[in-house]
Amino acid sequence: MEKNAKTVLQKTKDYFIATRPWSFTMSLISVSMGTLLAAENGPILWGWYILVCVGIVFFHATANIYNDYFDTLYKVDQPDSPTALYRPQPLLSGMFTPRQLLTQAIILNVLTVGIGLILTFYRSPIVLGIGFAGFLASLFYTAGPIKYKYRGLGEFFVFLMWGPLMFEGAYVVQRQVLSLKAFYLSIPFGVLVALVLLANNMRDIAYDSRQGIKTIGILLGGRQSFRLYTGLILTAYLYVVGMVLLGTIGPWGLLVLLSFPKAIFLLKTFTEKIPDAADAITAQLNTLFGLLLIAALILNKTVPL
């Protein structure tokens, strides 16, 4: 009995790890900022916010599992791939069979769709359009026949999903309309999330070239990719400063500058060598940036300068 309990516990842990839970903070930050922007025009509907958070975690988990499933199916991920060397890849590590992993993805997908339909019916039909666009973007990230990640379009669609789509979706659930301000503010955070993929692709240039796929890293080359990476980081900060100067957001928005030393450290590290955990440490920057922006939105509302 005790052995069976341990087996069930280990399998549950494996299912959890397969979703890459450490990445969920990016999604939760996106929908939290969209919700806080909606709070400028009315009270936060906490029950709907919590349901959005649950739905976005299911969505992100589904996207991660589809990614691993199709990367392995098309033999892009192999035992010597950089990804498999720094995190447990659910198929290559032997945790799951392809059928088990695909079943997990489908179950999570069904749960995501269920929550999306509830939000569509009770809040706004706009949610259906946003959710459907997000579903297509997450599935065809690596699934055929489109496989846009392999065609150098991954960064753009990651920006779209974690920027405008999530910000606007969360806003719509609260206020039942779209928001230009939510769209504007989604841009710097969406850019920084997209840079997680760019960092991954810069690290994997040599490996991905052997797999016959195309990424921005391969198309631009290492040096130009790093220049793009640097330019987009600086653009994200300048963009927020510009929004403060234009009065789009309050002065507390300058809090994001507290994360700038982390950005400088990151760029210095990448100048010497693209580290194995390039995507993970880039994610640390966008998490810090996002949390500071959340704090700024709260302070702008409660402690205006």
N, C-alpha and C positions, 0 to 999 in steps of 0.2 A: 504493500500500500504506500509506504513511504517512498519507495523507488518510483512508483507511478506518479506520485505527487511532484517529485523532483523533475521527472521527465516533462510533465505538463508545464511546470514553472519555467523550465529551460526553453521549451518550445514557445511559450508566450513571450518570453524575453527575446527570442530570435525574431518572432513576428514584429515585435516593437522595434528592434534594431534595424530590421529590413526597411522600415519606413524612413530611416535617417532623421530621428526626432530632433537632433541638434540643429536642424535647418529650419524648424518651424517658427523660430523667433522672427524671421524675416516676414513671414505671412502675417503673424499676429501684430507686428508693428504696422504693416500696411493698413490692415483693417481698423486698427486702433486710431491711426491718424485720420482716416476717413471719417470715423465716428466722432472724433474730437472736433473736426471741422464742421460736422453737422450740428454739434452742440452749440455752435455760435448762433444758430437760428432756431433753437428749441431745446427741450430737455433730452437727455440721453435715454433711450428706451432700452434699459439694461437687459431685459430678457431677450430681445432681438439681437443685441450686441453679442451676448453669450452664444446664441445659436449661430451667428455669423462666425464667431471664433472656432466653434466646433466644426462647422462646415469647411472653413478654410484649412484647418488642420487635416481633415479627411482629404480635401482636394490636393494639398501639398504632398501628403503621404502617397496618394494614388499616382501623382505625377512622378515621384521618386521611384516607385516600384516599376511603373511602366518603363521608365528610363533604363533601369538595370535589366529588366526582362528583354527589351528589344536590343540593347547594346550587346547582350550576351547572345541573343538569337542571331544577330548579324555578324557575330564574331569580332565586334569592335573591342569589347572587353574580353581579354584573355588573361591567363594566370600571370603574365609578366607586365600587364598594364599598370601604369602608375596608380590608377584609382584603386586597384586591388591590393596594392602594397601598403596603403595608409588607412584603409577602412575595410570593415567586413563586407565583401560583395556577396549578397545572399546566395547567388548561384555558384559562383566560382569557389566560394568557401565551403560549399557542400551543405549549407544550412537548409536549403530547399531544393526541390525539383522544379523545373520550369512550370509544370502544371500547378504545383502548390503556390508558387509566387504569383502566377497569373490569376489564380482563384482569389488570392488575397487582394490583388489590385481591383478585380471586378467587384468584390464585396464592398471595398472602400468606395469605389466609384458609385455603386448603387446608393450607399448611404449619403454620399455627397449630392447626388441627383435628388434624393428624397428631401434633403434639407433645402436645396435650391428651389424645389417645387413648392414647399411650404412658404418660403420667403416670397416667391412669385405670386402665390395665391393671396397671401395675407398682407403683403407690403406693396409690391409693384411689379408689373410685367416686365419692366426694364431689367429686373434681376435675371429673367430667363435669357435675354439676349446676352448679357454680360457673362452669365454662367456657361452658356453654350459656346461663346467665343473662347472662354478659358478652357473648357473641356477639349475643344479641337486643338488648341495650342499645346495643351499638356500631352495629349495622346500622340499627335503627329510630330512632337519634338524629336522622337527617334523611330516612330512606327512608320511602316511603309503605307502608301507609296511615296509620301512626301518627304519624311525624314529631314526636316529643315535644319536640324542641328548639324547634319553632315554636309550642309550646303552653305555654311557660313552665316546662317540667319538666327542662330541660337540666341545670341546676345540681344537682338532686337525684340524677339518674342518674350524673353525673360523680362526685359524692361517693360514691355506692354502688360504682362500679367501681374507682376509685382508692383508696378507703378499705376497707370491709369485705371486698369480693370478692377484691381482690389480696392483702391481708394474710392473710386466712383461707386462700386458695388456696396461698400459699407455705408457710404453717404446716402445712397438711394434707399437702403433698408431703413434708415432713420427718418429721412425727409421726403422720400418718394419722388424725388426729382434729381436730375444730374446737377453737377456744380462745376463751374469754371475754376473756382478757387481750389477745389479738390484736385482737378486735373493739373493745374499749375504746380501745386505743392507735391504732386506725385512724381514729378520729373526727376528732381535730384536723388530721391531715394530709389526710384526705379533704376536710374543709371548706376548707382552703387551696387544694387543687387545684380545687375547685368555684369558688372565687373568681376563678380565671383566666378562666373562662367569664363570670362575672358582670361582671368588668372589661371584657371584650370587649363584652358586651351593653350596659353603660352607655355605652361609647364610641359604639356603633352605634345608639343610640335613634332619632335622626332618620332614618337610612337604613333601618333595619328597619321603622319605622312606614310608610314608603312601600311596602314590599314586602308589607304585609298580614299579617305574622306577629306572634306574641305572644311576648315574652320577659319575664323578671322586670323588666328595665330599663324596658320599655314599660308593664307592668302597674302598677309602683310609681311610675314617674317618676324623674327624675334624682336629686332630693334624697333621697327615701326609699330609693332603691337604694344611694346612698352611705352612708346611715345603716346599712343592712343590712350592707354591705361592711365598714364600720368595726366594727360590733358583732360580726361573725363573726371578724374578725381578733383582737379582744380576747378573745373567747370561746376561741379556740384556745390562746392563752397561759394564760389562767386555768384552762383544762381541764387542761393539763399540770401546772401548779402544784398543782392540786387532787389529781391522781394521785400526785404526790410526797408531799404532806401525808398522804394516805390510805395511803401505803406500797405502792401498786399498782406503781410503779416507784421505783427508787432515787434518792437525792439528785442524782446526775449528770444527771437529767432537767432540772434547772434550767439546764443549758447552753443550752437553746433560747432563754433570755432574751437571749443574746448577739446574736440576730437581731432583737431588738425595735427597736433604732435604725433598722434597715432598714424596719420596719413603720411607724414614725413618719414617716420620710422619704417613704414611699409615700403615706401619708394626707395629708401636707402638699402633696405634688405634686397629688394628686387634688382637693384643696380648691380649688386655683387653676384647674386645667383637667384634664379627663380626657385624658391624652396618647394619641397615635396608637398607641404601643406599650404600652397599658394592660395587655393580657394578658401580654405578654412580661415586663414588670417585676414583675407580680404573681407570675409563675412563678419569678422570681429569689428572691422571698421564700420561697415554699414549698420551693424547692430548698435554700436555706440552712437553713431550719427543719428540713427532713428530714435533712440531713447532720448537723446538730447532735444530732438525736434518735438517729441511728445511732451517733454517737460516744458518746452517753450510754448506750445499751444495751451497747455494748462495754465501757465503763468500769465500768458497774454490775456486769458479770460478772467483769472482770479486776482492777479496783481498787475494791472496795466501800468505802464510807465508813462 
